Amino acid sequence: MIRVLIVGKKSFIGSNLYTFLKKKNYVKKISYNDVKKKNTNFFKNYSHIINCSVNPNYIKLRYNPKFDYDLKIVKKIKNFNIKYIFFSSRKVYRSKFNIKENGSLFPVSNYSKNKLITEKKLISIIKNKVLIFRVSNVIGLPVKNNKKKIHWTFIDDFFEFASKGIIFDNKKNYKDFISITKFSEIVYLSLKKNIFGIYNLSIGKKIYLNKLIKWLNFYNQKKCKVLKIRKIHQNKDNFTLNNTKLSKIISFKYSINDLEKYCKKISKIYFKKKT
């Protein structure tokens, strides 16, 4: 039986994962502060642990083990037969189209460098008991009573400006997006298969930012003025992740049409609140 412990109960991903997984499995969510208080025997009740919490200093500063929550959790459970799920980042790669798991690694920010360091540390400690997802941009709505509206800054900014009647022209820039519902489903299927190793978690398609904006703006009744973005402010970090390795194992399908429907659903929910 799958018994899942989610760390980071107020996080966007953690709260959504909990809502999805509890329909099918035994799931408990706790904060990282609660984890620190638990002795090792507490974790023996679980088959899988998923950490969705992060120290702000881990995001901003150079690597320091005292900021690495994943490392601290894994050291607590290393002697148990527990599968650990680590959410890494697509930013460990050099940005380009169709990046595979064995693609060239080129972390630039402290956050991406730290993620790569943590990946290596977890593999060295628990080897085939760690499942690492290198995740593309996840978008979605929060569960009830969660303050964070959308997971990614680009989407947050879109709604802020669109509600004021402004949208921006992002030219031909694209990224790889996945909805939080499909993300949660893929995580669930991976738990069922009990896989380990490193996998890209993405839609694996070019999603042009202007098209995404059109979907998200679908139910906005306010006529928006389109503004050009100065070249120095354009987000040209264009990429897609190749998800073939994972999809061959758990057989998931996710089309651009599925993402379009999901974004229009977000649009309807968001702009309905504004009317």
C-alpha positions in Angstrom: 0.0 0.0 0.0 1.2 3.5 -0.9 1.5 5.7 2.2 2.8 9.2 1.4 4.2 11.9 3.6 4.2 15.4 2.0 6.5 18.0 3.6 5.4 21.6 2.9 1.7 21.6 3.6 1.2 25.2 2.6 3.2 25.2 -0.6 1.5 25.4 -4.0 2.7 22.0 -5.1 2.4 20.3 -1.7 -1.2 21.4 -1.1 -2.2 20.4 -4.7 -0.5 17.1 -4.5 -2.2 16.3 -1.2 -5.6 17.1 -2.7 -5.0 14.9 -5.6 -3.3 11.9 -3.9 -5.6 11.7 -0.9 -8.4 10.5 -3.3 -6.4 7.3 -4.0 -4.0 6.7 -1.1 -3.2 7.3 2.5 -1.5 10.8 2.6 -0.4 13.0 5.4 1.0 16.5 5.0 3.2 18.3 7.6 5.4 21.4 7.7 9.2 21.2 7.6 9.2 22.5 11.2 7.2 19.5 12.2 9.7 17.2 10.5 12.5 18.6 12.6 10.7 17.6 15.7 10.0 14.0 14.7 12.3 11.1 15.6 13.3 8.6 12.9 10.6 6.0 13.9 7.9 8.4 12.8 8.9 8.0 9.1 8.8 4.2 9.2 5.0 4.5 8.6 5.5 5.8 5.1 6.5 4.2 1.8 7.2 7.6 0.1 8.2 11.0 1.2 7.8 14.1 -1.0 9.4 17.4 0.0 7.8 20.6 -1.3 9.3 22.9 1.2 12.4 25.1 0.6 14.5 27.4 2.7 14.6 30.9 1.1 18.4 31.0 1.5 18.6 27.8 -0.6 17.1 29.8 -3.4 19.1 32.9 -3.1 22.6 32.0 -1.7 25.4 29.6 -2.6 25.1 26.1 -1.4 25.2 25.5 2.4 24.0 22.1 3.8 22.2 23.9 6.7 19.7 25.3 4.1 19.2 22.0 2.3 15.9 20.6 3.7 16.0 17.5 1.4 19.5 16.5 2.6 18.3 16.8 6.2 15.2 14.7 5.6 17.1 12.0 3.7 19.7 11.7 6.5 16.7 10.9 8.8 15.3 8.1 6.6 18.4 6.7 4.9 18.2 3.4 6.9 14.6 2.7 6.0 13.1 1.3 2.8 11.4 4.6 1.9 11.3 6.1 -1.6 12.2 9.8 -1.6 10.9 12.1 -4.3 13.0 15.2 -5.0 11.8 18.1 -7.2 14.8 19.4 -9.0 14.6 22.1 -11.7 14.9 22.3 -15.5 17.3 25.2 -14.8 20.1 22.7 -14.2 20.3 22.4 -18.0 21.5 24.8 -20.6 18.3 26.2 -22.2 17.5 24.8 -25.6 14.8 22.8 -27.4 14.2 19.1 -26.6 16.5 18.7 -23.6 17.1 15.1 -22.5 18.1 13.9 -19.1 21.7 13.3 -20.3 21.8 16.8 -21.9 24.6 19.2 -20.9 24.3 20.6 -17.4 24.7 24.4 -17.1 23.3 25.7 -13.9 23.6 29.5 -13.7 21.7 30.7 -10.7 22.5 29.7 -7.1 19.2 28.0 -7.0 19.9 25.7 -10.0 23.5 25.1 -8.8 22.1 24.1 -5.4 19.5 21.7 -6.9 22.3 19.9 -8.8 24.4 19.6 -5.7 21.4 18.2 -3.8 20.7 15.7 -6.6 24.2 14.3 -6.3 24.1 14.2 -2.5 20.8 12.3 -2.4 21.9 9.7 -4.9 25.2 9.1 -3.0 23.2 8.5 0.2 20.1 6.5 -0.8 21.0 5.5 -4.4 18.0 3.7 -5.9 15.6 5.0 -3.3 15.5 8.5 -4.7 13.3 9.6 -7.6 14.4 13.0 -9.1 12.1 15.0 -11.2 13.6 17.9 -13.2 10.5 20.0 -13.5 9.4 22.5 -16.2 7.1 25.4 -15.4 4.1 24.3 -13.4 1.0 26.5 -13.6 -2.3 26.2 -11.8 -4.6 27.5 -9.1 -4.2 27.1 -5.4 -6.3 24.8 -3.2 -8.7 26.5 -0.9 -7.3 28.8 1.7 -3.8 28.9 0.0 -2.6 32.5 -0.5 -0.4 31.7 -3.6 -2.6 32.2 -6.7 -0.3 30.9 -9.4 3.0 29.1 -9.2 5.1 30.9 -11.7 6.0 34.6 -11.7 5.2 35.1 -15.4 1.6 34.0 -14.8 1.2 36.1 -11.7 2.4 39.1 -13.6 0.1 38.4 -16.5 -3.0 38.5 -14.2 -1.8 41.6 -12.4 -1.5 43.6 -15.7 -4.4 42.0 -17.6 -6.8 43.0 -14.9 -5.6 46.6 -15.6 -6.1 46.2 -19.3 -2.5 45.6 -20.3 -0.8 42.6 -21.9 2.7 42.3 -23.3 3.9 41.0 -26.6 6.4 38.2 -26.0 7.4 37.8 -29.7 8.3 34.2 -30.5 9.6 33.3 -27.1 8.4 29.9 -25.8 8.7 27.6 -22.7 7.6 24.2 -21.5 4.6 24.3 -19.2 2.6 21.7 -17.4 -0.6 22.1 -15.4 -0.6 21.2 -11.7 -3.3 18.6 -12.3 -1.3 16.7 -14.9 1.8 17.2 -12.7 0.0 15.6 -9.8 -1.2 12.7 -11.9 2.3 12.0 -13.2 3.7 12.0 -9.7 0.9 9.5 -8.7 1.6 7.2 -11.6 5.3 7.3 -10.8 4.6 6.3 -7.2 2.6 3.3 -8.3 5.4 2.2 -10.6 7.9 2.7 -7.7 10.5 4.0 -10.1 13.8 5.7 -9.3 16.4 7.8 -11.1 16.3 11.1 -12.9 13.4 12.1 -15.2 12.2 15.2 -16.9 8.6 16.2 -15.9 7.0 18.3 -18.6 4.6 18.5 -21.5 7.6 18.4 -23.9 6.2 20.9 -26.3 6.9 24.5 -27.3 4.3 26.7 -25.7 4.6 30.2 -27.1 4.1 32.8 -24.4 1.8 34.9 -26.6 -0.4 31.9 -27.1 -0.5 31.1 -23.4 -1.4 34.7 -22.7 -4.3 34.4 -25.2 -5.6 31.4 -23.4 -5.3 32.9 -19.9 -7.0 36.1 -21.2 -9.9 34.2 -22.8 -12.5 35.3 -20.2 -11.2 38.8 -19.6 -14.0 41.1 -20.6 -11.7 44.2 -20.4 -10.2 45.2 -23.7 -6.4 45.0 -23.3 -3.8 47.2 -24.8 -0.8 45.2 -26.2 2.6 46.6 -25.2 5.9 45.7 -26.7 8.6 44.5 -24.3 12.0 46.1 -24.7 14.6 43.6 -25.9 16.6 43.9 -22.7 13.5 42.9 -20.7 12.4 40.0 -22.9 12.6 36.6 -21.3 14.5 34.6 -23.9 15.2 31.6 -21.8 13.5 29.3 -24.4 13.4 25.6 -23.7 11.5 22.3 -23.8 12.2 19.2 -21.9 12.1 15.8 -23.6 9.8 13.6 -21.5 10.1 10.4 -23.5 12.1 8.5 -20.8 9.3 9.0 -18.2 6.3 8.6 -20.6 7.6 5.2 -21.8 7.4 3.9 -18.2 4.1 5.3 -17.0 2.4 5.9 -20.3 1.0 9.4 -19.8 -0.3 11.6 -22.6 -0.7 15.4 -22.5 -1.4 17.5 -25.5 -1.2 21.3 -26.1 -5.0 21.2 -26.4 -5.2 19.8 -22.8 -3.1 22.7 -21.6 -5.2 25.2 -23.6 -8.4 23.9 -21.9 -6.7 24.1 -18.5 -5.5 27.7 -19.0 -9.0 28.7 -20.2 -10.4 27.1 -17.0 -8.0 29.2 -15.0 -9.1 32.3 -17.0 -12.7 31.6 -16.3 -12.1 31.2 -12.5 -9.9 34.2 -12.2 -11.8 36.7 -14.2 -15.2 35.5 -12.9 -14.0 36.8 -9.5 -13.3 40.2 -11.0 -16.8 40.7 -12.4 
